[in-house]
């Protein structure tokens, strides 16, 4: 049976807090940024359109 190497002796121990901060955030892809922009634009446009159509603030 092959031995499983747990960690290298020279490799520093990482605390759970370091792992959480490093793995939690990553840069958004360009397509994700475009989808977010399109979604916000569409949502705000429809909101304004419905406000003007139904005129709830008269």
Protein Blocks (a to p, Z undefined) as FASTA:
>chain_A
ZZddfbdfklccddfklmmmmmmpccddfklmmmmmmmmmmmmmmmmmmmmmnopmZZ
